Structure formats: C-alpha cells, structure tokens
Amino acid sequence: MTYHTVINNTFLSTEYVKVSGINTRFVRMGAGESIIFIHGFPETLQTWRYVILPISDFFQTIALDLKGFGYSDKPEGDYSPWGMADFVKDFMEALKIDKAHIVATDTGLTIASAFALRYPEKLKRLILMAGTNYSEGMTAPEVKLLSIKPFGEMILWLLGSLAIKIGLRKGFYKKEPISNDIFNEYYQPFKNSATRRCALELFRSFDKAVPELSKEVNKISASTLILWAQYERFFSLQVAKKLNNDIKNSQLKIIPDSGHFIQEENPGEVVKAILSFLRN
C-alpha cells in the first residue's frame, strides 16, 4: 500500500475553536473515526505536519495546540497531567467527538496516559511516543531541570532561543540543519512570558504528579502501541520497555534511524506503524 507522505516544510492550515472559553488552535483533515494528535515540548501541532495528511486518507485526523502552548490561549489554571487530560476531553466535546484514538509524544504521552485512566470510555486505541510516566532516572537531566527553581527560569527565560535550539538539535538523529521556519514555529510562542509560565507550571506539576501516576499505568485498558526511536536521547528505551510491561494490552515498536522527533525525522515509518495498528 502506498501512503501519500509528503516531506517538505509546508505548515498545516489551522483554525480556532473555543474550548471552555480558551481559544484553541487546531487542524482537522479527512473523515471517519477520529484520531487526536497531542504534541509535546517545545512543539506545536505542526510537529504532526508530515503524519496527519497521509493518515487522513483513512481517518479524521485532528491535531491541536494544547492550552498554554503554541498559538492557543495561555490562561492561569491546572497544567497537571489530569488538568491537561480534562482539557483534551473538553476539546473533544467542543468538536462533538464522543470517542477517539489518541497519538501523543513527549509531555503529551503523560497527558494521554492520564486521559486513558480518567476517560477510558472516550478512548479507542492509544499510541504513545517518546515521553514518560515514571520518575526514576530514565530521562535526560535538562528535562528534570525544567521542573526545578530557578533552573527552569534560567533555561527558558535567560537562555531562550539557545535552549530551544539545543533541545531541537539533540532531538534529531540526522544532523541536518533545522530550517528557520521550523525553529520559529516552535520558538516564537516562548517569546511570550505567559508561554514560559505555562511550560514551567506544566513541568513542575508533572514532576509532582508522575510518582502517583506511575502506580496507575497498569490500569490502562486501551489497546496501546508504544513507538520509540532507535536513538532517543531524552527518554531511555527502558521507559518504553517499562510501559510495554505495565500496559498489559500493549506492543512496542522501535523506529530505526531516528531521534526523539520521530514524527518529523521518519514520518513514513510512523505512518505505517499507526495505520497497521489501527486498521488491524
């Protein structure tokens, strides 16, 4: 089967919807069963630009900028995994979606896991990529530093564009230049102090919540695919193996020749894996 994967830097055309009063940027393509794609840090919905078009030949594909991130509103509020899971549920209700598959990466993995535990009736199948539900030492030190005062402020407020650039560079296995368009898509929102506040709130609330969440992971009942990069440098392969062990109805697939941003670096393999999982 041929998938219409187009590798270029063309960004997705987006629109906005009010989610509990929060102006939320999203993109929607295709028809049929819904798949919701949840980004991580420092990404926006555009991280899925190579993936959702080919998958939209078979499903309705939807990606959003989470509250506090990208070009969605940045209100005060609950940025814990549970609070963000509630926001995803509210987003589904705003789009009149009763039930959906969810694909999530990085911090989105933790949000999707909380969603799977809190709203199992709204979840079909789950695809988890490159994040963590565990507090053990299986993550890169800079990820942990974002949750600690004053290091988080130093990374986001003082280092600014350099921190984002270094993080993006570390997340790719292939050492090709990152285009200015891609860099600006992810960095521009962080020029806004509200985005930096929301990011630090998320990391700190996640750091507090994950120890308890890790005890609940084995209660996830949805059929789950765990996708991991061969050269993941932020979250150890041990995280993927532990997720695979804890989520009883799960399978693990390693994507070769890729780093953390596998949906951008090896989208063809990601598309194949997702479609094979969801259509069988």
N, C-alpha and C positions, 0 to 999 in steps of 0.2 A: 504494500500500500504506500502511496506517495503522500507526504504531508507538505502543505504549502508553506514551509518555513522560509521567511524572508529575512536575511541577515543584513540589516542596514541600521542607520541611526535615526530613522523616521519615528517620531514620537506618536503615540496614540491620541486621537481626538477625544476630548473629555467633555463631561457635562457636570452639573451640580444637582444635588438633592438635599433637602433639609432632613436631618436625622435628629429628632428630639431637639430641634432648634439649631443644630450645628450644620453649617453649610459644608457639604461634603463632596469632594471631587471624586468622580468615578468614570469608568468606561464600561460599556456593555456592547457585546457583539454576539451574533448568532442566535439560535433558537433551540428549544428543547430543555432537557434537565439543566439546572443552573450549577455552575462552578464558581465559587468566590475565591479570588486570589488575594492573599494577605501579605503585604511587604514587611520587611524588617528595617533595621537601622543601618545606614542613614538613607535608606531608599525611599522612593515614592512608588506609586502604581506603575510608573514607566519601567520599572525593573522587569515587568512581565511582558514587555512590548513584543518580544520575539516568540512568545509562547502562546498568547491567547488568540492570535489570529488563526493559526492552523487548527487549534483545538475548537475554535468556533465553527468549523465545518461540521462538528458533531454535537456540540453542546452550546448552551448560552453561557458565555464567559464574561465574568464581571470582576474588575479589579477596582480597588478604592484606595484613596489616601486616608489612613486612619485619622481620627480626631487628634489634633496636636501636631500633625506631621504633614509634610508636603505642602499642598495648597488648600487643604481643608482648614476650617476654623481651629483655633487653639485656646479653648476655654479652660478655666480652672475646673478641676474635677478629679475623678477617680481614674488613675492611669495604671492601676494594678492589673495583673492578668485577668482577674474577674471583671473589673470595670471595663476593660477593653473588650472582653467577650460579650458583655452586655451591649456595648456599642455596636458590635458586629450583628448581634441579634436585632437591635433597633434598625440598623441599616437594611437588613433583610425585610423587616416589616415595612419600611419606607418604600421598598421596591416591590412589595407584595409577593415576596418569595417565602413559601412555607417551609421548604426543605432544600438543602443544597449540599453538594460536595464542597470540601474546603481544601485548598492548597495553600501552604504557609511556609515562610522561610524566616530564619534568624529569630528576632524577637517575636515575629508572627507565629512561630512554632509554639511558643509558650501560650500566646493568646488563643490559638486554635485548640490547644490541649485543654485549656480552661473552658472553652466553648463546648468541646466534646463532653466534658464532665457535667457542665451546668445545663446544657441544652441538647441532650442526646436525641430528643425527638425531632430536632431541626436539622440533624446531620445525617447525610447519606454515607459517603465514604470520606476518608481523611488521608491527606498526603502531607507529610512533614519533612522539611528540608533544613539542614544546617542551622540548628539552634540548640536550646537545651531546656530540660525540665529539672535539672539537677544542680545542686550547689557544690558538689565535690569539685576538686581541682582538675576539671577537664575542659577549661576554657582559657583562652589567651588572657594574659594579665591586663591588657588595656580594656578588655570588656569588663572585668571586675573593677578597675579603677574608676570607670564612669559612675559607679554606684557609691563611691566614697568621696565625702567632702574633704578637702577642697579640690581633689584631683579631677573630678568631673567638670567643675567650673574651669579649671586650667585647660583641660583638653578641648572643651567646646568654646569657651569664651576667649581664652588667650591665644591658643594655637590656631583655632578657627579653621581656615581653609587648608592649612598644612595638615591638621589632624584628619580631616575628611579625605584629603588626597592620599595620605599614607595608608589609611584604612582601606580605601578603594584599591590601591595598588597591591596591598597584601592579600586582598580577596580574590585576585585573579592569578591563575597558574601561568597562563601565557603572558609574557612580559611585553605586551603591545601597548602603545600609548593610549591613554584614556582621552577621548575627544573632549574638547571644551564644552560641547553641548551636553554630553552625559555628565561631566563634572558639575556644570552649572545647575542642571536639573536637580541634583542631589544636594549641592551646597547652598544654593540661593535661599531656600527656606531657613537655613541655620544662621543667616544674617539677622533674622528676626529673633529678638530676645525671648519672645513667647515660645518659639520652637525649641530653643535651648532649654527653657524652663520645663517644657513638657517632656523633652527627652530625658532630662535628669530625674524628673519625677517618675517616669516610667522605669528607668534603670534601678532607682532606689526602692520603688515599691515592688519591682520584680525580685530584687535581692532579698527582700523580707518575705515574699510570698512563696518563692520557689521551694524552700525546705518543706513546707507543708504540702505544696502541690506535688512534689516528688513522691509523697506517700500515696497519692491518689491516682497516679498514672496507670497503675494496673487495673483500674476500674473503667478505663476507656474501652467501650464495647464495639465501636465502629471498626469496620474493616479498614486497615491502615497500611499505606505504603510509605516506607522511610527511604528517602533519596539522599545520598551523601556523596560528596565529591571525593575523588581519589586523593586530592591534595588539599583538603580542607585544613585551614590554618587557624581558625578561630575556635572551633568546637571539635574536640577529639573524636576519632572514629569510635572510641569507647562509649561516647554518648549515644551514637546510633545503635551500637550493639546492645546497650542497656535498654534503650527504647524498644528495640526489637524483642528483647527478653520480657520486658514488663507489659507491653501491649500484646495480649495473647493472640489476637487475630491480626497479626502484622507480618509484613515481609520487608526485607532490606535489600536495596539495590545500590551498588556503588557505580557512580558515573565516572568513567575514565577521563584522564587528561583535562581535569577541571579543578578550579579552586572554589572558594566559598560561593561566588556568584554563578552557580552552575546554570541558572536560567538565562544568564546573559552569555556565558562562555561556551556552553554546549547545549543550546536550546533544542536542537534536533533530537538528542538523546532524552532530554527531559520530556519533550512532547511524546515521543514513542512510549516512554515508561508510563506517563499519565494515561494515555489513551489505551494502552494494553491493560492497565489496571482497572480502569473504569468501564471498559467495554467487554470485559470477560466475566 
